[in-house]
Amino acid sequence: MTTRYLTLLGATGSIGVSTLDVVARHPQRFAVHALTAHSQWQLLGEQCVQFRPMHAVVGDPKYVAPLVEYLRRNSCGTQVHAGVDALCAVAGDPAADTVVAGIVGAAGLLPTMTAAATGKRILLANKEVLVCAGQLFMRTARESGAVILPLDSEHNAIFQCLPIKDDGKMNIAGKGVKRFVITASGGPFLETALDQLALVTPAQAVKHPNWEMGRKISVDSATMMNKGLEVIEAHWLFDIPAAQIDVVIHPQSIIHSMVEYVDGSTLAQLGTPDMRTPIANALAWPERIVSGSEAVNWLSAPKLEFRAADLQRFPCLDLALAALREGESAPAILNAANEIAVEAFLNNKIKFTDIARVVETVLGRCPRGAVDMLDEVMAIDANARAIAQESIWKLH
C-alpha cells in the first residue's frame, strides 16, 4: 500500500476537520505533510500535535509566535510559516503528492492554482476557484497532469455516477449523458414567508437543517447562492454546457446529485449528509475506505421529496445562473460581491435580502473582461469587492 502525503489547505474549517477525521482512521494510507489555517491557531496547534506535519501555515504573521510557543510546549517540531507566499509554497511542495483545497472563498485561489500548476492530485472543495477562474484552472491542470477530484458532496456524487476512468478524466463527451441534476436542501428558510426574509438574523441563517458547515457556506446555502456556484463549478469540472445542469430542491439531503442518461436511466448517489463520505471517496479513489459516516437506514428513512427551485425566493441562484450564461468575468464578479455581502450580513451591516441586492448592483456596475491570466482574475476580484463595499455603505 502506497502512503499518500497530504497538504491540507484550510485545516481548521469543516472540510479540514472532517478530512483529518478520515485520515486518522487510516494511518497506514495517509501522512500529513502540511496544515494551514487563517486565524484559528489554537486548533491548528492541536492538529499539529496529533498529526505531526512538517509545516504549518497561518494567514496572519501575528499568530506565528503563539503557535510556535504552543508547539514548543507540546514537543512538536512542526515548522511555522505565515502569509500567502507560504500557502503557495506548501501547496506546491514536491514532498506532498495530494493537496486538499479546503480554504473557503477566493482566498484559496492562489494556493490551489499553485497545486494545479505543479501537477498535484487535488481534492477540490473550494468551488470559488472554478467560479473565478474555471477555464484557467482546468487548462493549468491539464497541462501539468494534475488530477482533480471533487469534494463537494454534489460534485462527488456526480463523479461517482459517471464512467470515470482510473486517470481521473471527467470530460463527459460521448458518454451518453443528458443532464446533471444537482440537489439542494433549500436551507433553513425554505418555508419562511417571503415578507419575513428581510427580518432573519445571522444566527438563524447559519443553522442549516441537515449539514454542519462554516458560517459563510451556511449563509450561501440559505440564499442558494451555493447552488449557483455549484452549477458553475460543474460546468467547468465536467465540461458540460450550462443548459444541461438543473437544480432541484430535495429537503432531506439524502440524494446528493443525479446523472440522467439519454437512454432514460438516472443514476443517483445517496447517503447521509456527512462530508466524510465524499472526502473518503476522493482520498482513496479509485478504492473505497471506511469514512466514519453511517449508511442510510432505509427502514426509517424519511420520504424523499423534490420540488422546483423558486427563483423569487432565491434570487441569488438566478443571478449565478445568469452570470454563467454571460461568461467571461461575470462569475468572478458574482463571487466577489457575494463574499463581501455575506460578510456584511454576518456582521449585521445589511439585511439578509440585501445580499442579492448588493450582488445584482455590483454585476450591473462592474465592467466585463477576459480571465485568461491569474493577474486578470485578481484585478477583477479586487474591483468587484471595492464596488460591493461602496454599495453596502450606500444601503446604511
C-alpha positions, 0 to 999 in steps of 0.5 A, spaced: 500 500 500 502 506 497 502 512 503 499 518 500 502 525 503 497 530 504 497 538 504 491 540 507 489 547 505 484 550 510 485 545 516 481 548 521 474 549 517 469 543 516 472 540 510 479 540 514 476 537 520 472 532 517 478 530 512 483 529 518 477 525 521 478 520 515 485 520 515 486 518 522 482 512 521 487 510 516 494 511 518 497 506 514 494 510 507 495 517 509 501 522 512 500 529 513 505 533 510 502 540 511 496 544 515 494 551 514 489 555 517 487 563 517 486 565 524 484 559 528 491 557 531 489 554 537 486 548 533 491 548 528 496 547 534 492 541 536 492 538 529 499 539 529 500 535 535 496 529 533 498 529 526 505 531 526 506 535 519 512 538 517 509 545 516 504 549 518 501 555 515 497 561 518 494 567 514 496 572 519 504 573 521 501 575 528 499 568 530 506 565 528 509 566 535 503 563 539 503 557 535 510 556 535 510 557 543 504 552 543 508 547 539 514 548 543 510 546 549 507 540 546 514 537 543 512 538 536 517 540 531 512 542 526 515 548 522 511 555 522 510 559 516 505 565 515 502 569 509 500 567 502 507 566 499 507 560 504 500 557 502 503 557 495 509 554 497 506 548 501 501 547 496 506 546 491 511 542 495 514 536 491 514 532 498 506 532 498 503 528 492 495 530 494 493 537 496 486 538 499 483 545 497 479 546 503 480 554 504 473 557 503 472 563 498 477 566 493 482 566 498 484 559 496 485 561 489 492 562 489 494 556 493 490 551 489 492 554 482 499 553 485 497 545 486 494 545 479 500 548 476 505 543 479 501 537 477 498 535 484 492 530 485 487 535 488 481 534 492 477 540 490 472 543 495 473 550 494 468 551 488 470 559 488 476 557 484 472 554 478 467 560 479 473 565 478 477 562 474 474 555 471 477 555 464 484 557 467 484 552 472 482 546 468 487 548 462 493 549 468 491 542 470 491 539 464 497 541 462 501 539 468 497 532 469 494 534 475 488 530 477 482 533 480 477 530 484 471 533 487 469 534 494 463 537 494 458 532 496 454 534 489 460 534 485 462 527 488 456 524 487 456 526 480 463 523 479 461 517 482 455 516 477 459 517 471 464 512 467 470 515 470 476 512 468 482 510 473 486 517 470 481 521 473 478 524 466 471 527 467 470 530 460 463 527 459 463 527 451 460 521 448 458 518 454 451 518 453 449 523 458 443 528 458 443 532 464 446 533 471 441 534 476 444 537 482 440 537 489 439 542 494 436 542 501 433 549 500 436 551 507 433 553 513 428 558 510 425 554 505 418 555 508 419 562 511 414 567 508 417 571 503 415 578 507 419 575 513 426 574 509 428 581 510 427 580 518 432 573 519 438 574 523 445 571 522 444 566 527 438 563 524 441 563 517 447 559 519 443 553 522 442 549 516 437 543 517 441 537 515 449 539 514 454 542 519 458 547 515 462 554 516 458 560 517 459 563 510 457 556 506 451 556 511 449 563 509 450 561 501 446 555 502 440 559 505 440 564 499 442 558 494 447 562 492 451 555 493 447 552 488 449 557 483 456 556 484 455 549 484 452 549 477 458 553 475 463 549 478 460 543 474 460 546 468 467 547 468 469 540 472 465 536 467 465 540 461 458 540 460 454 546 457 450 550 462 443 548 459 444 541 461 445 542 469 438 543 473 437 544 480 432 541 484 430 542 491 430 535 495 429 537 503 432 531 506 439 531 503 439 524 502 440 524 494 446 528 493 446 529 485 443 525 479 446 523 472 440 522 467 442 518 461 439 519 454 437 512 454 432 514 460 436 511 466 438 516 472 443 514 476 443 517 483 448 517 489 445 517 496 447 517 503 447 521 509 449 528 509 456 527 512 462 530 508 466 524 510 463 520 505 465 524 499 472 526 502 473 518 503 471 517 496 476 522 493 482 520 498 482 513 496 479 513 489 479 509 485 478 504 492 473 505 497 475 506 505 471 506 511 469 514 512 466 514 519 459 516 516 453 511 517 449 508 511 442 510 510 437 506 514 432 505 509 427 502 514 426 509 517 428 513 512 424 519 511 420 520 504 424 523 499 421 529 496 423 534 490 420 540 488 422 546 483 427 551 485 423 558 486 427 563 483 423 569 487 425 566 493 432 565 491 434 570 487 441 569 488 441 562 484 438 566 478 443 571 478 449 565 478 445 562 473 445 568 469 452 570 470 454 563 467 450 564 461 454 571 460 461 568 461 467 571 461 468 575 468 461 575 470 462 569 475 468 572 478 464 578 479 458 574 482 463 571 487 466 577 489 460 581 491 457 575 494 463 574 499 463 581 501 455 581 502 455 575 506 460 578 510 456 584 511 450 580 513 454 576 518 456 582 521 449 585 521 451 591 516 445 589 511 439 585 511 439 578 509 435 580 502 440 585 501 445 580 499 442 579 492 441 586 492 448 588 493 450 582 488 445 584 482 448 592 483 455 590 483 454 585 476 450 591 473 456 596 475 462 592 474 465 592 467 466 585 463 473 582 461 477 576 459 480 571 465 485 568 461 491 570 466 491 569 474 493 577 474 486 578 470 482 574 475 485 578 481 484 585 478 477 583 477 476 580 484 479 586 487 474 591 483 468 587 484 469 587 492 471 595 492 464 596 488 460 591 493 463 595 499 461 602 496 454 599 495 453 596 502 455 603 505 450 606 500 444 601 503 446 604 511 
